[in-house]
């Protein structure tokens, strides 16, 4: 383990989907941004799925890039009103390159665990020309039955997940590191204080502590490689603002699994990365 590390280009420095300084002021708004690459209308396009939740609202939005551009997107947004049951299941259509793209969702029985993104008993699907080009959730049979569409010949690929979480000493998220395994791992990050100055960092996966850092005030940036179901996962952390920041500040944790297929790497459009990355922005609240 290194006491400090230069996080590689593409793993830090870029703006997340929403500026963290704005997120902190929005009633502790938890957000999850999932970036996919899917083949739609003859192009491989970046599709951003955003889940947002605070004390006042719970939203789901979809944004598709237009080929050859970086700022223009096709977008569709729904509000998941807790007092209106039928908003949790629905269907919308919008045009992309002059053709119809259908957006289906069913979140009536969705299970949540502190995150705005559900982890079980739901589906969200994008359908283009009778093909399911992007499918999220575990209710796959229900999704194909509802949409009356066939699976796409080219599977969508999850490129990255960015999540803003809020807590005092503990921060929880879920992520899949191996595309061959459907089960998501529970990741818990804790920052206990042992004495007045001695901060510690514990990172657990599925209940097992895999990283423990003592004297965090001297090791506020670092990296390590852990094994999760025999798959190497690189972990980077930067908790400078936790230790030395004034007021509300966030730490950044990055989990980057190695490709489960030897020699196979995927291109991460626009950021120079390959494979999947989890970016976790952990905000401390008092």
N, C-alpha and C positions, 0 to 999 in steps of 0.2 A: 504493500500500500504506500502511496505517496502522500506526503504531508501537504503538498500543494500541486496543482495541475493547471496547465493551460488547456481549457476546454476547446476542442477542435473547432475550426471554422464551420459554421452551419449549426453548431450545438448551442451557441450563445450569441448575443448581440443583435439577433433579428427581432423584430417586433412580433409578439404573439398576435392572435386574431384580434384581441382587444388589449389596449394598453393597461398593464396591471395597476398603474396609478389611478386610472379611472375605475377599475373594478373594485378597489378597496372602498371607494366612496359610494357604491351603489348597494347599500344595505347588505353588505357582505355577499355579493352576488357570486354564486358558484357557477362556473362555466366549464363546459367540455367541448373542445373542437376536435373532430375526427376528420382527417384529411385522407380521402380515397382517390385512387386513380381508376376510372371506369371507361369502357369504350361505349360512346354514345354518339349516334349520328355519324359514324365513320371516323371519329376522332377519339383518341385517348385523352380524356379531360380530367382535370382536378375537380373533385366534388367535396365541398366542406359541409359537414353536418355539425350544427351547433346546438347544444342543449344549455339553457340558462335557467337559473332558479334563484329567487330571493324571497323575501317575506311577502311580496306583492304579486309575483307573477312566475309562471313556468312556461317557457317557450321552446319551440323546436323550429329550426330554420335550415334550409338547404340552399347552397349557392354553387353554381356551376360556372367555371371559367369559359369565356369565349376563346376559341382557338386563335393564337397569334396575339393575344392581349394579356395584360396582367392586372388591369384595373376594372375592366368591364365584366360583369357577371349576370347570369340569370339567377333570380332569387325567388324563394317561396317560403313563407313563414306561417306558423300556426301558433295559437295560444292555447295551452292545455289548462283550461279553467277548472279548478277543483270542484266548483259548485255546479258545473254543467257537464254531466256524465258523457253526453254524446260528443263533446269536443275531443274525447280521448280515442275516438275512432272516426276515420274519415277518408276523404279522397279529394284531391285537387288536381287540376291540369294547368300547365303553362306551356308556352311555345318556346322551342329552341330551334334555331335555324329554319323557322317557318313550319316546324312540325310539332306535334303534341307530345309532351312528356308528362306521364301520369305519376302522381305522388300519393301513395297509400300508407296509412298507419293504423295500428290497433294497439292502444296502450291501456285498455280497460282493466286488464289483470296484471299489468306490469309491476314488477318488484323493484324497489329502489333500496339503496343502502347508503344514504347520506349524500349521494351524488345526484345531480340533475339527470344523469343518463341511467336508464334502467339496466339491470343486469340479467333479467329473466322474464319469461312469459309476455313477450311482445314481438311485433315486427314493424319495420319501416322499409318500404320498398319503392324503388323507382322503376317505371316500366316505359320502354320505348319500342314502338312497333312490335308489340306482343312479346317482348323479351324483358325479363327482370334483369336489368343491367346493374342494379345495386340492391342488396338485401341485407338488412341488419336485424338482429334478434334471433331468438331460438324457435319461434313459431313459423318455421319455414313452410310446412305443409299448408297451414292456414293461409299464408301469404300467397302461395301459388293458386290455391283454390279461389281466393277472393279476386285476385287479379286476372285469373284465367289466362295467364301468360306462361311461357316456357322459360327455363333458365338460359341465361346468356351463354354463348359459346366461349366468351372471354370473361373470366371471373374478375370482379373488382378487387383491388388490392388496398388494404389499409396501410398507409404510408406513415402516418404519425398521429399521436393523440396528445393534445395539450389540455391540461386541466388546472383550474384555479380552485384551491381548497382553503378553508378557513378553520382555525382551531387554536387552542391554547398550548397544548403540549403534544397532541397526537393528531396525525393526518392520515387519512385512509383513502385508497383508490383501488381499482381493479384493472388488470391488463392481461392480455394473452401475449406470451413471448414466442410461442411455437405455433405456426399456422396450421400444423397437422393436429393440434390438440384443441378441442372446443372449449375446454375448461379455462376460465379466467382465474388468474392468481390474485389473492388479496395481499396488497402491499400496505404495510403500516410503518410510518415514520414517526419516531418519538424523540423528543429533545428534553430529557430530564436534567435537573440541576442537582449535582452532588456537591453540596457546600455552596459558599457564596459565589465563587468564581468558576468552579469546575463544571462547565456544560458538557453534556454527553450527547451522542447521536446514535440511535439504534434504528436499523432498517430490518424489518421482518417481512418474510414472504411465507404465506400460508402458516402463520403461527411460529415460524422458526427464525430466530435472530441470525442473520447472515453477515451483517456489518455492525460493528460496535466501535465507535470512535470516542476515546477519552481526551480530555484537555482540548475541547473543540475550539477554544479561543485561539489556539495555535494551529489548528488543523481545519480551519473554516472552509478551505477549498481542498478537494481531494478526489481520488477515484480508486476504484477497486473492481475486481472481476469476481463474480459469484457464479455458482452453478445452480440452475433451476431445472430440475428433471433432466440432468445431464447436459443441459444446454448452457454454454457460457453467456453471461449477461454482464456487459460493462455498466458500471454505475458511476456517475459523476455527481458531485454536490458542491454547492456554493451557498453557505449560510452566513455570509459576511454581515448582511443586514440584520439578521437575528441577533448576532453577538454585539455588533458595534453600531447598529442603526438607531436612530432616534424616532420614536413613534412607530407607526405601522410600516413594516417592511416585509418583503417576501424572500424566501429561500428558493433556489432552483435545484431540482433533482432531475437527472436524465438517466433513463434506462434504455440501453441499446443492445438487444440480443444479437448474437452472431447468427448468420443464416443457417437454418437447419440442413440445407442442402449444400454439400461441399462444392465450392467453386461457383455457386449461384449467387448473384447479387442483383438487386433491383435498383433501378435509377429513381432517385428522389427528385422530382422535377423542381428546378429552380434553387435548390439549396445544397447541391453537391453531396448529398448523402445517399447511402444505399441501405435497403432494408427498413425495418420498422424502428421508430423511436418514440418513447414516452417522455414528455416534458411535463413535470409537475411543479407548479408554482404554489408554494405553501405560505399562506399569510397568517401571521400570529395576531390573535386578538386577545385583549385583556378582559 
